[in-house]
């Protein structure tokens, strides 16, 4: 469920017509619903025990407005960089509910995370393990760790967002994990508290999650035989959402299946959902600039482009695109046809959607749905295009949570020589 709906043919974000938002803030414009973010987070927490924890994956959408909504709800956070650490702290996160993932942590990242007291480091390699031990010892601290294991499970998702196969760069081969845990147990600067496993994103079946858990539980038993105690299992995120015809399992179905598999084991669970919280809590508003029909293709050229939303170009992702005002379909100036919705970036890959039936005219507003995850957060200034503004809707109020970039913003730090 989300809080974007049509009323008498006009698209609303909670209690505000989105056309009103476009008039006030301009386009392209990302619009987020506080009510949807809240509901999606609570759907996760309702299926977990009090000792379990949701750590929202910041990489999905790192806007401070979004993060502060989740922080106020009590969410933990899964971060992958020093910059994301500073973002969640700025948004009001509790450091003891932060897990630090990512395979390229610098010494500076480690020191800062130890200073603020993050809950756990998810370790991706032996060199990283050694580095964190050195940094912790130098600081006179103990770093709590999980080791991210790669279970060699096919997530059955796009290869660019699959992370649990042997050929992926993430994690440590699960067959090598017992020896590495034994090594970590001898390090004075480290404390082992968990096992971490994340196999990919936009998963729409339960079986990959269950296959990965089975292999993690086998590792858990091996570690117990070596008297290495594990207090939590971090099972990552990756639960898919509906963009087109996908029917992913619900968080409740996933949690129930995983807990049944765990049986009476005492370890608590950590999940790192990002997309399933943020994706359908956002949309991208864009305005039609020109219509360019031809014998081979009809192009609707809009003011958003691949620099604003790269998912269709990067992953060949399908995202629903609709007219903001469906009542306008009866206006004689509008053209009902099959359109490719494209931007003005000088790349043939610059499209938001292909072969879409739309009734549109120049100046009309379109909404790209399910754009709350991996949208603005992956945007760029390619072709010297300013990044879009972002608005958070809360009932009948809207809050500008990121100003539209200016040319001065884009060239800040550059130098004419």
C-alpha positions in Angstrom: 0.0 0.0 0.0 1.1 3.6 -0.7 -0.5 7.0 -0.3 -0.4 8.0 -4.0 -3.8 7.6 -5.5 -6.2 9.1 -8.1 -9.2 11.0 -7.0 -11.6 12.0 -9.7 -8.9 11.5 -12.3 -6.3 13.6 -10.5 -3.2 12.1 -8.8 -2.7 12.9 -5.1 0.2 12.5 -2.7 -1.6 12.0 0.6 -3.9 15.1 0.8 -2.1 17.2 -1.9 -2.7 17.1 -5.7 0.7 16.4 -7.1 0.1 19.0 -9.8 0.1 21.6 -7.0 3.5 20.4 -5.9 4.8 20.7 -9.4 3.6 24.3 -9.6 5.1 25.2 -6.3 8.5 23.4 -6.5 9.0 22.9 -10.3 10.0 19.7 -12.1 11.7 17.3 -12.2 10.6 16.7 -8.6 10.9 13.8 -6.3 7.9 13.4 -4.0 7.9 11.2 -0.9 5.0 10.2 1.4 5.7 10.2 5.1 2.7 8.0 5.7 3.9 5.4 3.3 7.5 5.4 4.7 5.9 4.9 8.2 3.6 2.2 7.2 6.3 0.2 5.3 8.7 0.4 8.3 6.0 -0.7 10.7 5.0 -3.7 8.4 8.6 -4.9 9.1 8.6 -4.3 12.8 5.2 -5.9 13.4 6.6 -9.3 12.2 9.7 -9.2 14.4 10.4 -9.8 18.1 11.5 -6.9 20.3 15.1 -8.1 20.3 15.2 -8.2 16.5 16.1 -5.0 14.6 15.4 -3.3 11.3 18.4 -1.4 10.0 17.2 0.6 7.0 19.6 0.4 4.0 20.6 4.1 3.6 21.9 3.5 0.1 18.3 3.1 -1.1 17.4 6.7 -0.3 19.7 8.9 1.9 17.7 12.1 1.9 17.9 13.6 5.4 14.1 14.1 5.5 13.6 10.4 4.8 16.2 9.3 7.3 14.8 11.6 10.0 11.3 10.1 9.6 12.7 6.6 10.1 15.0 7.7 13.0 12.0 9.1 14.8 10.3 5.7 14.3 13.2 4.0 16.1 14.8 2.5 13.0 18.3 1.3 12.9 20.5 2.0 9.8 22.7 0.0 7.5 25.5 2.2 6.2 28.2 1.6 3.6 30.4 4.7 3.9 31.7 7.3 6.2 29.4 9.8 4.5 26.3 7.7 5.2 27.4 7.5 8.8 27.4 11.3 9.0 24.1 11.5 7.3 22.3 9.2 9.7 23.9 10.9 12.7 22.7 14.2 11.4 19.2 12.8 11.0 19.1 11.7 14.6 20.1 8.0 14.5 21.1 6.1 17.6 24.7 4.9 17.0 24.0 1.7 18.8 21.5 0.8 16.1 23.9 1.3 13.2 25.6 -1.5 11.3 28.5 -0.6 9.1 28.6 -2.6 5.9 30.6 -2.0 2.7 33.8 -3.6 1.5 36.1 -0.5 1.3 36.0 1.0 4.8 39.0 3.4 5.3 40.9 3.8 8.5 39.2 7.2 8.9 35.8 5.5 8.5 36.7 2.9 11.2 37.9 5.5 13.7 34.9 7.7 13.3 32.5 4.7 13.7 34.4 3.6 16.8 34.3 7.1 18.2 30.5 7.3 17.9 29.9 3.7 19.0 28.3 1.9 16.1 26.7 -1.4 17.0 28.6 -3.6 14.6 31.0 -3.7 11.6 30.1 -6.2 8.9 33.6 -7.4 7.7 34.0 -8.3 4.0 37.7 -9.5 3.8 40.6 -10.6 5.8 42.6 -7.5 5.1 39.7 -5.4 6.4 39.6 -7.6 9.5 43.2 -7.0 10.2 42.9 -3.3 9.6 40.0 -2.9 12.0 41.8 -4.8 14.7 44.8 -2.5 14.3 42.7 0.7 14.4 40.7 -0.6 17.4 43.8 -1.5 19.4 45.4 1.9 18.6 42.3 3.6 20.0 42.1 1.3 23.0 38.7 0.1 21.9 37.0 -3.2 21.1 35.2 -3.3 17.7 32.1 -5.6 17.6 32.0 -7.5 14.3 30.1 -9.8 12.1 31.7 -11.4 9.1 29.8 -11.2 5.8 29.7 -14.6 4.3 29.0 -15.3 0.7 26.8 -18.4 0.5 27.0 -18.9 -3.3 23.2 -18.6 -3.6 21.6 -17.5 -6.8 19.2 -14.6 -5.9 17.5 -14.9 -9.3 17.6 -11.2 -9.8 19.4 -8.8 -12.2 23.1 -9.6 -12.3 24.1 -6.1 -11.3 22.2 -6.4 -8.0 23.1 -10.0 -7.2 25.6 -10.2 -4.4 25.6 -13.7 -3.0 27.4 -15.7 -5.8 31.1 -16.7 -5.7 31.8 -14.4 -8.6 30.4 -11.4 -6.8 32.8 -9.0 -5.0 31.0 -9.2 -1.7 31.7 -11.2 1.4 33.9 -14.1 2.3 33.4 -17.6 0.9 31.3 -19.4 3.5 33.5 -22.5 3.3 36.4 -20.3 4.5 34.5 -18.6 7.3 35.2 -21.0 10.2 38.9 -20.4 9.9 38.5 -16.6 9.6 36.2 -16.5 12.6 38.8 -18.5 14.5 41.4 -16.0 13.5 39.2 -13.1 14.5 38.6 -14.7 17.9 42.3 -14.3 18.7 42.4 -10.6 17.9 42.5 -8.3 20.9 40.7 -5.4 19.2 37.7 -7.4 18.1 34.6 -9.0 19.6 32.6 -11.4 17.5 28.8 -10.9 17.8 27.2 -12.0 14.5 27.1 -13.5 11.1 26.1 -11.3 8.2 24.7 -12.5 4.8 23.1 -10.5 2.0 22.5 -12.1 -1.4 21.0 -9.4 -3.6 18.2 -6.9 -4.2 14.7 -7.1 -5.7 14.2 -10.7 -4.7 10.7 -11.9 -5.4 10.8 -15.5 -4.1 11.4 -17.0 -0.6 13.6 -19.8 -1.8 16.9 -17.9 -2.1 16.5 -16.4 1.4 15.8 -19.9 2.8 18.8 -21.4 0.9 21.1 -18.8 2.3 19.8 -19.2 5.8 20.3 -23.0 5.7 24.0 -22.4 4.9 24.3 -19.7 7.6 22.8 -22.1 10.2 25.3 -24.8 9.2 28.1 -22.2 9.8 26.5 -21.3 13.1 26.7 -24.9 14.2 30.3 -25.1 13.1 31.2 -22.0 15.1 29.4 -23.4 18.2 31.6 -26.5 18.0 34.6 -24.1 18.2 33.1 -22.2 21.2 32.5 -19.1 19.1 29.3 -17.5 20.3 27.0 -15.7 17.9 24.3 -13.4 19.3 22.7 -12.2 16.0 22.2 -13.2 12.4 22.1 -10.3 10.0 20.2 -11.6 7.0 20.5 -8.4 4.9 17.7 -6.9 2.9 16.8 -7.4 -0.7 13.0 -8.1 -0.5 11.5 -7.0 -3.8 8.6 -4.6 -4.5 6.0 -4.5 -7.2 7.1 -2.3 -10.2 5.0 -4.1 -12.8 3.7 -7.6 -12.4 6.0 -8.9 -9.6 4.3 -10.5 -6.6 7.1 -10.6 -3.9 6.5 -12.2 -0.5 5.5 -9.8 2.2 7.9 -9.0 5.1 5.6 -11.1 7.4 5.8 -14.1 5.0 9.6 -13.7 4.9 10.0 -13.4 8.6 7.7 -16.3 9.4 9.5 -18.6 7.0 12.9 -17.7 8.3 11.9 -18.0 11.9 10.4 -21.4 11.3 13.7 -22.5 9.8 15.6 -21.2 12.8 13.5 -23.1 15.2 14.4 -22.6 18.9 17.8 -21.0 18.2 18.3 -18.0 20.5 20.0 -15.6 18.0 18.1 -12.4 17.3 17.7 -11.2 13.7 18.8 -8.1 11.9 17.3 -7.1 8.6 18.5 -4.4 6.2 15.5 -3.5 4.0 15.8 -0.4 1.8 13.8 -0.8 -1.4 10.8 -2.4 0.4 10.5 0.7 2.7 11.3 3.5 0.3 10.5 2.5 -3.3 6.7 2.8 -3.3 6.9 5.8 -0.9 8.1 8.0 -3.7 7.5 9.2 -7.3 9.2 11.4 -9.8 7.2 14.2 -11.4 8.3 15.3 -14.9 6.8 17.6 -17.5 6.5 16.9 -21.2 8.5 19.3 -23.2 8.0 18.1 -26.7 6.2 15.4 -28.6 8.2 13.9 -31.5 6.2 11.3 -33.4 7.8 9.4 -36.3 7.1 6.5 -38.5 9.2 4.2 -36.3 8.7 5.6 -32.8 6.8 8.2 -30.9 9.0 10.1 -28.5 7.7 12.1 -25.5 10.6 14.3 -24.5 10.4 15.2 -20.8 12.4 17.4 -18.4 13.7 14.5 -16.4 16.4 12.2 -17.7 18.8 9.4 -16.9 20.8 11.7 -14.7 17.7 12.0 -12.5 16.6 8.4 -12.6 19.2 5.9 -14.0 17.4 2.6 -13.1 15.8 2.1 -16.5 19.0 2.8 -18.3 21.3 0.9 -15.9 19.1 -2.1 -15.1 16.5 -2.1 -18.0 14.1 -1.5 -15.1 10.4 -1.1 -15.9 8.7 1.6 -13.9 5.1 2.6 -14.2 4.5 6.0 -15.8 1.1 7.7 -15.7 -0.6 11.0 -16.6 -1.0 13.2 -13.5 -4.4 14.4 -14.7 -6.3 11.7 -16.4 -9.2 14.0 -17.0 -7.2 15.7 -19.7 -7.4 12.6 -21.8 -10.6 13.9 -23.4 -8.9 17.2 -24.4 -8.6 17.3 -28.2 -5.1 18.6 -28.1 -3.8 15.4 -26.4 -2.5 12.5 -28.4 -3.3 8.9 -27.3 -0.4 6.8 -28.7 2.4 4.5 -27.7 5.3 6.6 -26.5 8.9 6.2 -25.5 9.3 8.6 -22.6 12.8 10.0 -22.9 15.0 12.8 -21.6 17.4 15.2 -23.2 20.7 13.6 -22.2 22.9 12.8 -25.2 22.7 9.1 -24.8 20.5 6.6 -26.5 20.1 4.9 -23.1 18.4 8.0 -21.8 14.8 6.8 -21.3 12.4 6.5 -18.4 10.0 4.1 -20.1 9.5 2.6 -23.5 6.3 1.7 -25.3 3.8 3.3 -22.9 0.2 4.1 -23.9 -0.3 7.7 -22.8 -2.7 10.5 -23.8 -0.5 13.5 -23.6 0.4 17.0 -24.9 3.3 19.3 -24.5 3.2 20.8 -21.0 1.5 17.8 -19.4 2.8 16.3 -16.1 3.8 12.6 -15.9 4.5 10.6 -12.7 7.1 7.9 -12.6 5.9 5.6 -9.8 7.9 3.5 -7.3 10.8 6.0 -7.5 11.5 6.4 -3.8 14.5 3.9 -3.9 17.6 4.2 -6.1 16.2 7.4 -7.7 17.6 10.7 -6.5 20.3 8.9 -4.5 21.9 7.7 -7.8 21.4 10.9 -9.7 24.3 12.9 -11.2 25.1 16.2 -13.0 25.8 14.5 -16.3 25.4 17.0 -19.2 25.7 19.7 -16.5 22.1 19.1 -15.4 21.0 20.2 -12.0 19.7 17.5 -9.7 16.0 17.5 -8.9 14.4 19.0 -5.8 12.9 16.6 -3.2 9.6 17.1 -1.2 8.2 15.2 1.7 4.4 15.2 2.0 2.9 14.9 5.4 -0.9 14.9 5.2 -1.9 18.3 3.7 1.5 19.8 4.2 4.7 19.6 2.1 8.3 20.1 3.2 11.1 20.9 0.8 13.7 18.4 2.0 16.3 19.2 -0.8 16.5 22.3 -2.8 16.9 22.1 -6.5 20.5 22.5 -7.5 21.8 25.7 -9.1 24.6 26.2 -11.6 26.7 27.6 -8.8 26.1 24.4 -6.8 27.3 22.3 -9.7 30.5 24.2 -10.2 31.4 24.7 -6.5 35.0 23.6 -6.0 36.0 23.9 -9.7 38.6 26.3 -10.9 39.1 28.2 -14.2 42.8 28.1 -15.2 
